[in-house]
Amino acid sequence: MKLHGRIFILEIFTLTLILLSSINISPQSRDNNFDPDKYVDPFIGTADHGHTFPGAVVPFGMVQLSPDNGTSGWDWCSGYNYSDTVVIGFSHTHLSGTGIGDLCDILFMPAELSINTDADSSKLISLHSQISHKDETAKPGYYSVMLKTYNIKAELTVAKRVGFQKYTFPQSNYSVIVLNLGHSLNWDKTTGAYIKIINKNTIAGYRFSTGWAKDQRVYFAAKFSKPFSNYLFSLNNYLIKDKKEEKGISLEGIFKFKTKKDEVILIKTGISSVSINGAMENLNAEIPGWNFNKVEETAADEWKTQLSKIKIETKDNDLKKTFYTALYHSLIHPSLFSDVNGEFKGADSLVHKAEGYNQYTIFSLWDTFRAEHPLITLIEQNRVNDFIRSMLAHYEETGLLPVWELEGNETNTMIGYHAVPVITDAILKGFHGFNIDEAYNAMKKSAMQNHFGLKYYKELGYIPSDKENESVSKTLEYAYDDWCIAQTAKYLKKENDYKLFIKRAGFYKNLFDTTTFFFRGKESSGKWRTPFDPRFSNHRNDDYTEGDAWQWSWFVPQDVAGLIKLFDGKKHFVERLDSLFEQSPIVEGANASPDISGMVGQYAQGNEPSHHIAYLYNYAGEPWKTQMRVRKIMETLYTDSTNGLCGNDDCGQMSAWYVFSSMGFYPVNPADGIYVIGSPMFNKVSIQLENGKQFTIIANNVSKENKFIQSAELNGKPLERSYIYHKEIMNGGTLIFNMGTAPNKKWGSEQKDFPPSMSVN
């Protein structure tokens, strides 16, 4: 009996283990001591040219509730720069890291203000407050600051579609909260505003604007936790009383309160691109009560869940801050755009409904196709299909895939048709939660247009510099996008299309000057444009996009092997790469692009065209030089300070580069399913995959000095090749690097160990 009992207990124990193993519980979720969000510092990148914001947002949320300084200028594209110590209020929409300023919608400002309500007309003074950065706190899903001018503490948190403000007032008979719908910064301008008083606790309305987004619409519904004792409107700076609603351009609502010492007034505001009803429905669905702390905790938990998908192990807390803030910045955009009922404003200015998915906006594709979207295919797989369905909705509304989509608008900012590599990458990685045939037709249609130099590109095999601006960069990027279309055509067994687009993928060769070894502008006559200075830049008004010839002469990620041939072989290719990093960092030209920043020689980490270049040594058999270059970039150009980004974060691309590179690899060609190995920064990295598996990277003896790979193994077998496949990560396993102070020049040096890259034709 005892023996049978033991067997029974053993069987139960075994069954329990089997059941537990079948549940996809990440190691991070079981580790209550693992708290990555405490290493996130939203102030990183808010100084200089990072253009990030410090306010509250949940991953990919519709609302980004953050302070505005009220200053217009390039370094205030997010509404905030750390150099500023003035706040004019807290608005509900912001862009993270862009090079053009927009949004900053639905701005609230608490203050103490005596208003003469007996006067028929009285000007309202502009509200602003001094702040001290010592009084600021920012963490994932939360922001606070003391408004010194009014002695009011402001605290912010968010749900997906709702902003939650908490203001702690001093004792006063003149406390006010002002809603400023005429507020605009940089490119943005209010075109219409409306406020309606629903009751003493509830207001609603809209702000329409034009700017980078030509037709932006933000409807809102806001509830106050305390009834306001009185209210006024201000139109064109003149006060209006005894009205229940008002329309205009420069429109404000002033809501008056009598407050006791340390009295808290809460405001929760839902927004929508469609209607006031949509905003109200979002508000009621996401924050039905008034528990600010609970909403803050929920936002923090969302971030912890997202950030826990990658666990790094290192004793260097500064590295942890840099890494987890980079991961945080990588997960802000794209942003949710559809309401809880699925409705959203389309790019055709009509109301559409997302059926069975969430619509997203803010697709900075020229930037994010390179590393952010590949990162999302690793750790945010559930959103990939939604992102592509959002792009296809844009295609259905406009007839073309998005280039740079913003709040239901096509801005056509930047070059190429880079929705194509994002969609191709998803298809080839097995994401099929969208209509693949429609996606392919959309890709092909984008490539068959005649605008932006495509007419000449199709006719001549290059874009002539005397016919189209940024001719070199456009030719190179069209060629890459066409390679992506060719791969999708091959997948779909469309042989004729494959032949057409693989031929176009080789058009890059037509602009390579074998006498100077640069890609150069060529006129329609076939003559090279002269004079030629490879260090010259005239921002967005020459042959190169935000760069010079040194930076652009390496953008052939689809055919690095073919590029090496143009450079007369591996030896000369490596010598030229070395020369790039060892050149003078000076860029010539009175109007040189400000985006050319983060210089290491003529390499510019501060802008996207350079992001893959340091990894090209692997394709020529000298990966130890990639290890050396990448380490220098990470250690000198990414820090945990407010100016810790050397250029615009560009909706997370700059940060995604660091996330990949610090783990030890990078997607040089973002659509070929291959990651090229660099130099890992951490002792251990654990990537928790959404299929329940885990991929682990271990770097034995890694340190600042031990930056070179001595040997590697994958799942217990020696790894001599200097790359890994996406499918190898998704299958789970362990990648081990053994690190040392001196380079092992033999590792990855054989042709068979180079990252795959075959000449396209």
C-alpha positions in Angstrom: 0.0 0.0 0.0 2.8 2.4 0.9 4.5 1.7 -2.4 1.4 2.3 -4.5 0.8 5.5 -2.5 4.2 6.8 -3.3 3.7 6.0 -7.0 0.4 7.8 -6.9 2.0 10.9 -5.2 4.8 10.8 -7.8 2.4 10.7 -10.6 0.4 13.7 -9.2 3.7 15.6 -8.8 4.8 14.8 -12.3 1.4 15.8 -13.7 1.6 19.0 -11.8 5.0 19.8 -13.3 3.7 19.1 -16.8 0.7 21.4 -16.3 2.9 24.1 -14.9 5.4 23.8 -17.8 2.6 24.2 -20.3 1.7 27.7 -18.9 3.6 30.5 -20.5 4.9 32.3 -17.4 8.0 34.3 -18.0 10.9 34.0 -15.5 10.5 37.7 -15.0 6.9 37.5 -14.0 7.9 34.9 -11.4 10.8 37.1 -10.1 9.2 39.7 -7.9 12.6 41.3 -7.3 13.1 42.1 -11.0 11.9 45.6 -11.4 13.2 47.1 -14.6 11.0 50.2 -14.6 13.0 51.6 -11.7 16.0 51.9 -14.1 14.0 54.0 -16.6 14.7 57.8 -16.5 12.3 59.6 -18.9 14.6 62.7 -18.7 17.2 61.0 -20.7 17.2 62.6 -24.2 15.2 65.7 -23.1 18.3 67.9 -23.4 20.1 69.1 -26.5 18.8 67.3 -29.6 17.2 64.1 -28.2 13.7 65.7 -28.5 12.1 63.2 -26.0 9.5 64.2 -23.4 9.4 63.4 -19.7 5.6 63.0 -19.2 3.3 60.1 -18.6 2.5 57.5 -21.2 1.7 53.8 -21.3 3.2 51.5 -24.0 2.0 52.7 -27.4 -0.7 54.8 -25.7 -2.9 57.4 -27.4 -2.3 59.9 -24.6 1.2 61.4 -23.9 0.5 63.7 -20.9 3.5 65.9 -20.5 4.6 69.5 -19.6 5.1 72.2 -22.2 7.6 74.9 -21.9 5.9 77.2 -24.3 9.0 77.7 -26.4 9.1 77.2 -30.1 12.2 75.9 -31.7 13.8 72.7 -33.1 14.9 71.5 -29.7 11.3 71.9 -28.4 9.8 69.5 -30.9 8.4 67.4 -28.1 7.1 70.6 -26.3 9.9 70.3 -23.6 13.6 70.8 -23.4 15.6 70.3 -20.2 17.4 73.6 -20.7 14.0 75.4 -20.0 12.7 76.2 -16.5 9.2 77.5 -17.5 6.0 75.5 -17.8 2.9 76.9 -19.4 0.7 73.8 -18.8 0.3 70.1 -19.4 -1.0 68.8 -22.8 -2.2 65.4 -23.8 -0.4 64.6 -27.1 3.4 64.6 -27.7 5.9 63.3 -30.2 8.9 61.5 -28.9 12.2 62.3 -30.6 11.0 63.8 -33.9 12.7 66.5 -35.9 9.5 68.4 -36.6 7.2 69.7 -33.8 3.5 69.2 -33.7 0.7 68.1 -31.4 0.7 69.4 -27.8 -3.1 69.3 -27.8 -5.6 70.0 -24.9 -3.4 72.0 -22.5 -4.4 72.5 -18.9 -2.7 74.8 -16.4 -3.5 75.3 -12.7 -2.8 78.7 -11.2 -3.8 81.3 -8.7 -5.5 84.2 -10.5 -7.8 87.0 -9.6 -10.2 87.9 -12.4 -12.4 90.9 -12.6 -15.6 89.1 -13.6 -17.7 92.3 -13.4 -15.9 93.9 -16.3 -17.6 93.6 -19.7 -14.3 92.7 -21.3 -11.0 92.1 -19.6 -7.7 90.6 -21.0 -6.5 87.4 -19.5 -2.8 87.3 -18.9 -0.6 84.5 -20.2 -0.1 81.9 -17.5 3.2 80.3 -16.9 5.3 79.1 -13.9 8.9 78.8 -13.0 10.0 75.3 -12.1 13.1 73.7 -10.7 14.4 70.4 -12.0 15.0 69.4 -8.4 11.2 69.4 -8.0 10.6 67.2 -11.0 10.0 63.4 -10.9 9.4 61.2 -13.9 9.1 57.5 -14.1 7.1 55.1 -16.4 3.5 56.2 -16.4 4.0 59.2 -14.0 5.3 62.7 -13.9 5.2 65.4 -11.2 6.6 69.0 -10.7 6.1 71.8 -8.3 4.8 75.0 -10.0 6.9 77.5 -8.0 5.0 80.6 -9.1 1.7 79.3 -7.7 2.9 76.8 -5.1 0.9 74.1 -6.8 2.1 70.5 -7.2 1.1 68.9 -10.5 1.1 65.1 -10.9 0.2 63.2 -14.1 -0.6 59.7 -15.0 -2.5 58.0 -17.8 -4.5 55.1 -19.2 -4.4 54.3 -22.9 -6.8 56.9 -24.1 -7.2 59.0 -20.9 -5.0 61.5 -19.1 -5.3 61.9 -15.3 -4.1 65.1 -13.7 -3.7 65.7 -9.9 -3.2 69.2 -8.7 -2.5 70.0 -5.0 -3.4 73.6 -4.3 -2.6 76.1 -1.5 -5.4 77.8 0.4 -6.9 80.4 -1.9 -10.1 82.0 -3.1 -8.6 82.5 -6.5 -7.5 79.0 -7.6 -8.2 78.3 -11.3 -7.6 75.6 -13.8 -7.3 77.0 -17.4 -7.9 74.9 -20.5 -6.0 76.5 -23.4 -7.1 75.3 -26.8 -5.4 78.1 -28.7 -2.0 76.9 -27.5 0.3 75.9 -30.3 4.0 75.4 -30.8 6.4 75.2 -33.8 4.7 74.1 -37.0 1.3 73.7 -35.3 -1.6 76.2 -35.5 -5.1 76.0 -34.1 -7.8 76.2 -36.8 -10.8 75.7 -34.7 -11.7 75.1 -31.0 -14.8 74.5 -29.0 -15.7 74.2 -25.3 -19.1 73.1 -23.9 -20.1 73.2 -20.2 -22.0 70.0 -19.6 -22.3 70.5 -15.8 -20.2 71.9 -13.0 -18.0 68.8 -13.1 -17.8 68.1 -16.8 -16.7 69.8 -20.0 -16.2 68.7 -23.5 -15.1 70.1 -26.9 -12.4 69.8 -29.5 -9.2 71.3 -30.9 -8.6 71.3 -34.7 -5.2 72.2 -36.0 -2.9 72.3 -39.0 0.8 72.0 -39.2 2.9 69.0 -39.9 -0.4 67.1 -39.7 -2.5 69.2 -42.0 -5.9 68.0 -40.7 -5.6 67.1 -37.0 -8.7 66.7 -34.9 -8.7 66.1 -31.1 -12.0 65.8 -29.4 -12.0 65.7 -25.6 -14.3 65.1 -22.6 -13.0 66.1 -19.1 -14.3 65.6 -15.6 -13.3 67.5 -12.5 -13.4 65.7 -9.1 -14.7 69.0 -7.5 -17.4 71.2 -9.0 -16.0 74.5 -10.2 -17.6 77.5 -8.5 -17.6 79.6 -11.6 -16.2 79.6 -15.1 -15.4 82.0 -17.9 -14.4 81.8 -21.5 -11.5 83.8 -23.0 -11.7 84.4 -26.8 -8.8 86.3 -28.4 -7.7 87.2 -24.8 -11.0 88.8 -23.9 -13.2 87.4 -21.2 -16.7 86.1 -21.9 -19.2 85.2 -19.1 -22.7 83.7 -18.9 -22.3 81.3 -21.9 -22.6 77.5 -21.9 -20.4 77.0 -24.9 -18.0 78.9 -27.1 -16.1 78.5 -30.4 -13.1 80.2 -31.8 -9.4 80.0 -32.5 -7.7 81.5 -29.5 -10.1 79.9 -27.0 -9.6 79.2 -23.3 -11.8 78.0 -20.5 -11.2 79.3 -17.0 -12.6 77.3 -14.1 -12.6 78.8 -10.7 -12.3 77.1 -7.3 -11.9 78.0 -3.6 -9.3 75.7 -2.2 -8.1 74.7 1.2 -4.5 74.1 2.0 -3.2 71.0 0.3 -6.6 70.4 -1.4 -6.5 68.0 -4.3 -8.4 68.5 -7.5 -8.3 65.8 -10.1 -9.1 66.0 -13.8 -9.5 63.0 -16.1 -9.6 63.7 -19.8 -10.5 61.3 -22.6 -9.5 62.1 -26.1 -10.6 60.9 -29.6 -9.9 61.7 -33.2 -13.6 61.1 -34.1 -16.1 62.8 -31.7 -16.9 64.1 -28.2 -19.0 61.0 -27.7 -15.9 58.9 -28.5 -13.8 60.8 -26.0 -16.5 60.4 -23.3 -16.8 56.7 -24.0 -13.0 56.3 -23.8 -13.0 58.2 -20.5 -15.8 56.2 -18.9 -14.3 52.9 -20.0 -10.7 53.4 -19.0 -10.9 55.5 -15.8 -14.4 55.1 -14.3 -13.4 56.2 -10.8 -11.1 58.7 -9.1 -8.3 56.6 -7.7 -5.2 58.3 -9.0 -2.8 56.0 -7.3 -4.5 52.9 -8.8 -4.3 54.3 -12.3 -0.6 55.2 -11.7 0.0 51.6 -10.4 -1.7 50.1 -13.4 0.4 52.2 -15.8 3.6 51.2 -13.9 2.5 47.5 -14.1 2.0 47.8 -17.9 5.5 49.2 -18.3 6.9 46.5 -16.0 5.3 43.8 -18.1 6.7 45.3 -21.3 10.2 46.0 -20.0 10.5 42.6 -18.3 10.5 41.0 -21.7 14.2 41.6 -21.8 16.2 41.0 -18.6 19.8 42.2 -18.5 22.3 41.3 -15.8 25.2 43.6 -15.1 26.6 45.2 -12.0 26.7 48.6 -13.7 23.5 50.5 -12.8 24.3 53.2 -15.2 24.2 50.7 -18.0 20.9 49.4 -16.7 19.5 53.0 -16.8 20.7 53.5 -20.3 19.4 50.2 -21.6 15.9 50.2 -19.9 15.3 53.9 -20.9 16.2 53.0 -24.5 13.8 50.1 -24.3 11.2 52.4 -22.8 11.6 55.0 -25.6 11.3 52.2 -28.2 7.8 51.4 -26.9 6.2 54.8 -27.0 5.3 55.0 -30.7 3.4 54.0 -32.8 0.5 55.2 -30.8 -3.0 53.9 -30.4 -5.5 55.8 -32.6 -8.8 54.0 -32.5 -11.4 54.5 -29.7 -12.7 51.8 -27.5 -15.5 51.4 -30.0 -12.9 51.0 -32.8 -13.6 54.3 -34.6 -10.8 56.6 -35.9 -10.3 59.5 -38.3 -8.9 58.1 -41.5 -6.4 59.8 -43.8 -9.3 60.6 -46.1 -10.8 62.7 -43.2 -13.7 60.2 -42.9 -14.6 58.1 -39.8 -13.6 54.5 -40.1 -13.8 51.6 -37.7 -11.1 49.1 -36.9 -12.8 45.7 -37.0 -10.9 43.1 -35.0 -7.8 45.1 -34.5 -6.5 48.4 -33.0 -5.6 51.3 -35.4 -2.3 53.0 -34.7 -0.7 56.2 -35.8 2.7 58.0 -35.8 4.7 55.8 -38.3 8.1 57.4 -38.6 9.0 54.7 -41.1 12.2 56.3 -42.6 13.6 55.9 -39.1 11.9 53.0 -37.5 12.1 50.4 -40.4 15.8 50.0 -39.5 15.7 48.6 -36.0 12.5 49.5 -34.1 10.1 47.4 -36.2 12.5 44.5 -36.1 12.7 44.8 -32.3 8.9 44.8 -32.2 8.9 41.5 -34.1 10.9 40.0 -31.2 9.1 41.4 -28.2 5.8 42.9 -29.3 4.6 40.2 -31.7 0.9 40.7 -30.8 1.1 44.3 -32.2 2.8 43.5 -35.4 -0.3 42.5 -37.3 -2.2 45.6 -35.9 0.6 47.9 -37.1 0.4 46.5 -40.6 -3.3 46.5 -40.7 -3.1 50.2 -39.7 -0.8 50.8 -42.7 -3.2 48.9 -45.0 -6.1 51.0 -43.7 -4.1 54.0 -44.8 -3.6 52.4 -48.2 -7.4 51.8 -48.5 -8.1 55.4 -47.6 -5.4 57.1 -49.8 -4.4 54.6 -52.4 -0.8 54.3 -51.1 1.0 52.9 -48.1 2.1 55.5 -45.5 5.4 57.3 -45.8 5.3 59.3 -42.5 1.8 59.0 -41.1 0.7 61.4 -38.3 -2.7 61.5 -36.7 -4.5 60.3 -39.8 -2.5 62.5 -42.2 0.2 61.7 -44.7 3.0 64.1 -44.2 5.3 62.6 -47.0 8.2 63.6 -44.8 11.5 61.9 -45.7 12.1 59.6 -48.6 11.5 56.0 -49.8 8.4 53.8 -49.3 9.5 52.2 -46.1 6.3 50.6 -45.1 7.5 48.0 -47.6 10.4 46.6 -45.5 8.3 46.5 -42.4 5.6 44.5 -44.2 8.1 42.3 -46.0 9.9 41.5 -42.7 6.6 40.6 -41.1 5.5 38.3 -43.9 8.8 36.5 -44.1 8.8 36.0 -40.3 5.4 34.4 -40.4 3.1 37.2 -39.4 0.0 36.6 -41.4 -2.8 38.3 -39.5 -3.5 40.6 -42.4 -4.4 40.3 -46.1 -1.0 39.4 -47.6 -2.2 39.7 -51.2 -3.5 43.2 -50.5 -0.3 44.1 -48.7 1.7 42.9 -51.7 -0.5 44.9 -54.2 0.0 48.0 -51.9 3.8 47.6 -51.9 3.9 47.2 -55.6 1.7 50.3 -56.2 3.9 52.4 -54.0 6.9 51.4 -56.2 5.1 52.1 -59.5 4.3 55.8 -58.9 6.0 58.6 -60.9 6.4 61.1 -58.0 9.5 61.9 -56.0 11.8 61.0 -58.8 10.4 57.5 -59.4 9.6 58.3 -63.0 13.3 58.9 -63.8 14.3 56.0 -61.5 12.2 53.6 -63.6 13.3 55.1 -66.9 17.1 55.6 -66.3 17.9 53.3 -63.5 18.8 56.2 -61.2 17.4 59.6 -60.3 19.2 62.4 -62.0 20.5 65.2 -59.8 19.4 67.9 -62.2 15.8 66.7 -62.1 15.2 65.8 -58.5 16.5 66.8 -55.1 18.2 64.2 -52.8 18.7 62.1 -55.9 21.4 59.8 -54.5 19.6 59.0 -51.3 16.3 58.4 -53.0 17.9 56.1 -55.6 19.6 54.0 -52.8 16.5 53.7 -50.7 14.2 52.9 -53.6 16.6 50.1 -54.6 16.5 48.7 -51.1 12.7 48.8 -50.9 12.5 47.2 -54.3 14.6 44.3 -53.0 12.1 43.8 -50.3 9.2 43.7 -52.8 11.2 41.2 -54.8 11.5 38.9 -51.7 7.7 39.1 -51.2 7.1 38.4 -54.8 9.4 35.4 -54.5 7.5 34.2 -51.5 4.2 34.6 -53.4 5.7 32.8 -56.4 5.3 35.9 -58.7 8.3 35.2 -60.9 7.9 38.1 -63.3 7.5 40.6 -60.5 10.5 39.1 -58.8 12.6 39.6 -61.9 11.5 43.2 -62.3 12.1 44.3 -58.7 15.4 42.3 -58.2 16.7 44.2 -61.2 15.6 47.5 -59.7 17.3 46.5 -56.5 20.6 46.7 -58.3 20.0 50.3 -59.6 22.3 51.5 -56.7 25.3 50.6 -58.9 24.4 53.3 -61.4 25.4 56.0 -59.0 28.7 54.6 -57.7 31.7 56.5 -59.0 34.6 54.0 -59.2 37.2 56.8 -59.4 36.2 58.3 -56.0 34.5 55.3 -54.4 31.5 57.4 -53.4 27.8 57.3 -54.5 27.5 60.6 -56.3 24.9 62.8 -58.0 24.6 62.1 -61.7 22.8 64.3 -64.2 20.3 63.1 -66.8 23.1 63.4 -69.4 25.0 60.8 -67.6 27.7 63.2 -66.3 28.7 63.4 -62.7 27.5 66.5 -60.8 30.4 68.8 -60.1 31.9 70.2 -58.0 32.0 67.3 -55.6 33.0 67.4 -51.9 32.1 64.2 -50.0 31.9 66.3 -46.7 29.5 68.9 -48.1 25.9 69.1 -46.9 23.1 71.5 -47.7 20.2 70.4 -45.5 17.6 68.6 -47.6 18.7 70.6 -50.6 21.4 68.6 -52.3 22.0 65.0 -53.4 21.8 63.5 -50.0 19.2 63.3 -47.3 20.4 64.7 -44.0 23.9 63.6 -44.7 26.9 63.7 -47.0 28.6 61.3 -49.4 30.7 59.7 -46.6 27.6 58.7 -44.7 25.5 57.6 -47.7 28.1 55.5 -49.6 27.3 52.5 -47.5 23.5 52.1 -47.8 23.2 48.9 -49.8 21.9 46.6 -47.0 20.3 44.3 -49.6 23.6 43.6 -51.3 26.7 44.2 -49.2 28.6 41.6 -51.3 27.8 43.6 -54.4 28.9 46.8 -52.7 32.2 45.2 -51.7 32.8 44.4 -55.4 32.3 48.0 -56.3 35.0 48.8 -53.7 37.4 46.5 -55.5 37.2 43.8 -52.9 37.3 43.2 -49.2 40.7 44.8 -48.5 39.8 48.1 -50.0 36.3 48.0 -48.6 37.7 47.6 -45.1 40.3 50.4 -45.7 37.5 52.7 -46.7 35.4 51.8 -43.7 38.4 52.5 -41.5 38.8 55.8 -43.2 35.2 56.7 -42.6 35.7 56.4 -38.8 39.0 58.1 -38.9 38.2 61.2 -41.0 37.8 64.7 -39.6 34.3 65.0 -38.2 33.8 68.4 -39.8 30.9 68.7 -42.3 31.2 71.4 -44.8 28.5 73.8 -45.9 26.8 76.9 -44.5 23.5 75.0 -44.2 24.8 71.6 -43.2 22.1 69.4 -41.9 21.8 69.7 -38.1 20.8 66.0 -38.1 24.4 65.1 -38.8 25.5 64.5 -35.2 27.1 62.0 -32.9 30.3 62.0 -35.0 33.0 59.4 -35.0 35.0 60.6 -37.9 32.5 61.0 -40.7 30.2 58.3 -39.2 27.1 60.0 -37.7 25.3 57.9 -35.1 22.9 60.8 -34.5 21.1 60.1 -37.7 19.7 56.9 -39.2 21.7 56.5 -42.5 24.8 55.6 -40.5 23.1 53.1 -38.1 24.1 49.9 -40.0 27.6 50.9 -41.1 29.7 49.7 -38.2 28.4 46.2 -38.7 29.6 46.0 -42.3 33.1 44.7 -41.3 31.5 41.3 -40.7 30.7 41.1 -44.4 34.4 41.5 -45.2 35.7 39.0 -42.6 36.9 41.4 -40.0 34.1 41.3 -37.3 36.6 42.3 -34.6 36.5 45.8 -36.1 32.7 45.8 -35.8 33.2 44.9 -32.2 35.6 47.7 -31.6 33.5 50.4 -33.4 30.2 49.4 -32.0 31.6 49.4 -28.4 33.0 52.9 -28.9 29.6 54.2 -30.2 27.7 52.7 -27.3 30.1 53.8 -24.6 30.6 57.4 -25.8 27.4 58.3 -27.5 24.8 56.8 -25.1 24.7 57.8 -21.5 22.2 58.0 -18.6 22.2 61.8 -18.6 19.6 64.2 -19.9 21.8 64.7 -23.0 22.3 61.0 -23.3 21.2 60.8 -26.9 23.5 62.2 -29.6 20.6 63.0 -32.0 16.8 62.9 -32.4 15.4 59.7 -30.9 13.1 59.6 -33.9 10.1 57.7 -32.4 12.5 55.1 -30.8 14.9 54.2 -33.6 17.9 55.7 -31.9 17.0 53.8 -28.8 16.2 50.6 -30.6 19.7 50.7 -32.1 21.1 50.6 -28.6 18.8 47.9 -27.4 19.9 45.6 -30.2 23.6 46.6 -30.2 24.0 46.3 -26.4 22.5 42.7 -26.5 25.2 41.9 -29.1 23.6 42.0 -32.6 21.8 44.2 -35.1 19.5 43.8 -38.2 21.7 45.3 -40.9 19.2 44.4 -43.5 15.9 44.8 -41.6 14.0 42.4 -43.8 16.2 39.4 -44.3 15.7 37.8 -40.9 19.4 38.0 -40.0 21.1 39.7 -37.1 24.8 40.6 -37.5 26.9 40.1 -34.4 28.6 43.0 -32.7 29.9 43.3 -29.1 27.6 42.4 -26.2 27.6 44.8 -23.2 26.0 42.7 -20.5 26.9 39.5 -18.6 23.6 38.0 -19.4 20.5 38.9 -21.4 17.2 36.9 -21.3 14.6 37.6 -24.0 11.2 36.3 -23.0 9.4 35.5 -26.2 5.6 35.6 -26.6 5.6 32.0 -27.7 6.7 31.0 -24.2 10.3 30.3 -25.1 13.4 32.2 -23.9 16.5 33.2 -25.8 19.6 33.8 -23.6 22.8 35.7 -24.4 25.7 35.1 -22.1 28.9 37.1 -22.4 31.6 35.5 -20.2 34.2 37.9 -18.8 32.6 40.9 -20.5 33.8 44.3 -19.4 34.8 47.6 -20.9 38.2 46.1 -21.7 36.9 42.7 -22.7 35.0 43.9 -25.8 36.3 41.3 -28.3 34.7 38.0 -29.0 37.2 35.1 -28.5 34.8 32.4 -29.4 31.0 31.7 -29.4 28.6 28.9 -29.2 24.9 28.5 -30.0 22.9 25.9 -28.1 26.1 24.1 -27.0 27.7 24.0 -30.5 30.6 26.2 -31.7 29.4 29.2 -33.6 32.0 30.5 -36.1 29.6 32.6 -38.3 29.2 36.3 -37.4 25.4 36.3 -37.5 22.4 34.5 -36.2 18.9 34.0 -37.7 15.6 35.4 -36.3 14.2 31.9 -36.3 17.1 30.7 -34.0 16.1 33.3 -31.5 12.4 32.5 -31.8 13.1 28.8 -31.2 14.7 29.7 -27.9 18.1 28.7 -26.7 21.4 30.1 -25.5 24.1 32.1 -27.3 27.4 32.3 -25.4 30.2 34.7 -26.1 33.6 34.3 -24.5 35.1 37.8 -24.3 38.7 39.1 -24.1 40.9 42.2 -24.3 42.5 41.4 -27.7 40.7 40.7 -30.9 40.5 37.1 -32.2 41.0 38.0 -35.9 40.2 34.4 -37.0 36.7 34.3 -35.6 34.2 35.0 -38.4 37.0 35.6 -40.9 36.2 32.8 -43.4 33.9 33.5 -46.3 31.5 30.8 -45.1 31.0 32.7 -41.9 30.1 36.0 -43.4 26.5 37.2 -43.1 24.6 36.1 -46.3 24.6 38.7 -49.0 24.6 37.8 -52.6 24.8 40.2 -55.6 21.2 40.9 -56.6 21.9 40.6 -60.4 
